[in-house]
């Protein structure tokens, strides 16, 4: 299982900057701001990659 900090670190490794919830006392969470269509596509691809690596999803579709 991956927590908020682990997910935050994984997204950073993909070059995606999000807010880690520890800042406001919610260490199990992250905050993602909505970006452009291109930025959101990159984010979704990174999240899918992380979840696939952790074997939490079986995503094979297009984004």
Secondary structure, DSSP 4 states (H G I P E B T S, - for coil): ---HHHHHHHHHHTT---EEGGGGT-TT-EE-----HHHHHHHHHHHHHHHHHTTS----S--
